[in-house]
Amino acid sequence: MQIKDITIEELEAIASTWSEPLPIEQTAVWSNYQATIDGRTPWGCIAIEDKSEVIAVVSFTDYATHGYHYLRAHHAPVWAQTPTPELEQAVVQAIRNYVHKRDRHIAFIRMSVKADLPECHPVLSGIPYDRTVIIDLAGDQDDILARMKPRGRRDVRKALRESPATCADETDLALASFAEYHEVMCETGKRDGFTPAPLSDYQDMISMLGPEHCRVFAGRIDGRVVTWSIVTISGTRAVRYYGASRNETMRFHVTDQLVLFECVELGKLGCTDYDMMAIGSDFSPSLMGLNEFKTKFSKEVFEVAPDRDIPIKQAFYGALCSARHVIAARRERKQAKAEQARRNQPR
């Protein structure tokens, strides 16, 4: 097995001969976008060869955080064919050795590994997933509806009958100003318990990727944005990267209406499938809350390789894990105290 450096253009050319679309995170346009983000630097691309045949490719980004560096490969390695666990392990070991020799600053690698290998650890940060829903975009609106679960067809058709929302591709409007869309994301964050990224992060993403690779779809009621999605496009694959909706309009199923609109419009743009990105499972139980909404749009659930950490500096990585456990324990104690104080308040 051999690893060699390649350019991002060579990576795209190699992957273009394979059956699956290249994940957008492994493209040149994404690498250029990442280069604009503080603490992230394109590290380089590699091809993994076996008997002079390329079996996988990877584009890495160097993440500098808290005084150390790690490499991240979003949705990669990208494989020519689905690997066996044995082949995946051999490639993981080869990449780890290669990175260690080339760059002594890297503490660990984070990349997508399907098999639960001894070389891999659960990620230190983030929420990886191993299941997703992919909507088949073939045919017209009725064909797309017919392939949904009965619950999905019911909710979407109810929205088409009763929702007062109007859906549109609003990429140009969002490029001009993302303020109204970000307001909806902040409302969603309060409802679902997460902190949205700054407005500029979303604005930069759609601007840097451009309309060929990134679209913004939205639903409005009386001229006011009530639901929206940022959708990335790479080849024939579309991915629902971000989405948000207002609380008071959820009863109209406006987001269901928007998803169907997106399916039809993405099909017109040449996409053949639409990845809803991430649902919960035993591997990622914290994402179970996404399942009710996303799984109704398709009768199939697809397995994907989740992110895992591959330590290079073993002792240092162990120290990071210990620090993480301490922080998590403190957070749990703080939450427990807050909950106890809430229960002790007079009613």
Secondary structure as GFF3:
##gff-version 3
##sequence-region A 1 347
A	DSSP	beta_strand	2	6	.	.	.	ID=ss1
A	DSSP	alpha_helix	8	15	.	.	.	ID=ss2
A	DSSP	three_ten_helix	24	26	.	.	.	ID=ss3
A	DSSP	alpha_helix	28	34	.	.	.	ID=ss4
A	DSSP	beta_strand	40	50	.	.	.	ID=ss5
A	DSSP	beta_strand	53	65	.	.	.	ID=ss6
A	DSSP	beta_strand	68	73	.	.	.	ID=ss7
A	DSSP	beta_strand	78	79	.	.	.	ID=ss8
A	DSSP	alpha_helix	85	102	.	.	.	ID=ss9
A	DSSP	beta_strand	106	112	.	.	.	ID=ss10
A	DSSP	beta_strand	131	132	.	.	.	ID=ss11
A	DSSP	beta_strand	134	136	.	.	.	ID=ss12
A	DSSP	alpha_helix	141	146	.	.	.	ID=ss13
A	DSSP	alpha_helix	150	162	.	.	.	ID=ss14
A	DSSP	beta_strand	166	169	.	.	.	ID=ss15
A	DSSP	alpha_helix	171	176	.	.	.	ID=ss16
A	DSSP	alpha_helix	179	192	.	.	.	ID=ss17
A	DSSP	alpha_helix	199	209	.	.	.	ID=ss18
A	DSSP	beta_strand	214	221	.	.	.	ID=ss19
A	DSSP	beta_strand	224	234	.	.	.	ID=ss20
A	DSSP	beta_strand	237	245	.	.	.	ID=ss21
A	DSSP	three_ten_helix	247	252	.	.	.	ID=ss22
A	DSSP	alpha_helix	254	268	.	.	.	ID=ss23
A	DSSP	beta_strand	273	275	.	.	.	ID=ss24
A	DSSP	three_ten_helix	285	290	.	.	.	ID=ss25
A	DSSP	alpha_helix	291	294	.	.	.	ID=ss26
A	DSSP	three_ten_helix	295	297	.	.	.	ID=ss27
A	DSSP	beta_strand	302	303	.	.	.	ID=ss28
A	DSSP	beta_strand	307	311	.	.	.	ID=ss29
A	DSSP	alpha_helix	314	344	.	.	.	ID=ss30
###
